[in-house]
């Protein structure tokens, strides 16, 4: 895999995380810290491995934004 491809994927991953951070109104650093903790929990790892649900992150973030805008009206 070329370094260019790795960089493109890293930027895309960061942009997705940033959208999630904005939608949740949670600092990106906190999301990363929480993810690191979850990645160490055997029960969470097992749940993740047995899950076959395909999650569309963009759709999920958009839904959160819509729900938040409804709450603030």
C-alpha positions as CSV (number, residue, x, y, z in Angstrom):
1,X,0.0,0.0,0.0
2,X,1.4,3.4,-1.0
3,X,2.0,6.1,1.6
4,X,-0.4,8.3,-0.4
5,X,-3.2,5.8,0.1
6,X,-2.5,5.5,3.8
7,X,-2.6,9.3,4.2
8,X,-5.9,9.6,2.3
9,X,-7.5,6.9,4.5
10,X,-6.2,8.7,7.6
11,X,-7.6,12.0,6.5
12,X,-11.0,10.4,5.7
13,X,-11.1,8.7,9.1
14,X,-10.2,11.9,10.8
15,X,-12.9,13.8,8.9
16,X,-15.5,11.2,9.9
17,X,-14.4,11.4,13.5
18,X,-14.7,15.2,13.4
19,X,-18.2,15.0,12.0
20,X,-19.1,12.6,14.9
21,X,-17.5,15.0,17.3
22,X,-19.5,17.9,16.0
23,X,-22.8,15.9,16.0
24,X,-22.3,14.7,19.5
25,X,-20.9,18.1,20.7
26,X,-18.1,16.2,22.3
27,X,-14.4,17.0,21.9
28,X,-12.6,14.7,19.5
29,X,-10.0,14.0,22.1
30,X,-12.7,12.7,24.5
31,X,-14.1,10.4,21.8
32,X,-10.6,9.0,21.1
33,X,-9.9,8.5,24.8
34,X,-13.3,6.7,25.2
35,X,-12.6,4.5,22.2
36,X,-9.2,3.5,23.5
37,X,-10.8,2.5,26.8
38,X,-13.5,0.5,25.1
39,X,-10.9,-1.3,22.9
40,X,-9.4,-2.7,26.1
41,X,-12.7,-4.1,27.5
42,X,-13.0,-7.9,26.6
43,X,-16.8,-7.7,26.8
44,X,-16.9,-4.8,24.3
45,X,-14.5,-6.5,22.1
46,X,-16.6,-9.7,22.1
47,X,-19.8,-7.6,21.4
48,X,-18.1,-5.9,18.5
49,X,-16.7,-9.2,17.0
50,X,-20.1,-10.9,17.1
51,X,-22.0,-7.9,15.6
52,X,-22.7,-8.0,11.9
53,X,-24.4,-4.7,11.7
54,X,-23.2,-2.4,9.0
55,X,-23.2,1.1,10.3
56,X,-23.3,4.1,8.0
57,X,-21.4,6.7,10.1
58,X,-22.5,9.7,8.0
59,X,-26.2,8.7,8.2
60,X,-25.9,8.2,11.9
61,X,-24.2,11.6,12.4
62,X,-26.9,13.3,10.3
63,X,-29.6,11.7,12.4
64,X,-28.0,13.0,15.6
65,X,-27.8,16.5,14.1
66,X,-31.5,16.3,13.2
67,X,-32.5,15.1,16.6
68,X,-30.4,17.9,18.2
69,X,-32.0,20.6,16.1
70,X,-35.5,19.3,17.0
71,X,-34.6,19.5,20.7
72,X,-33.3,23.1,20.4
73,X,-36.5,24.4,18.7
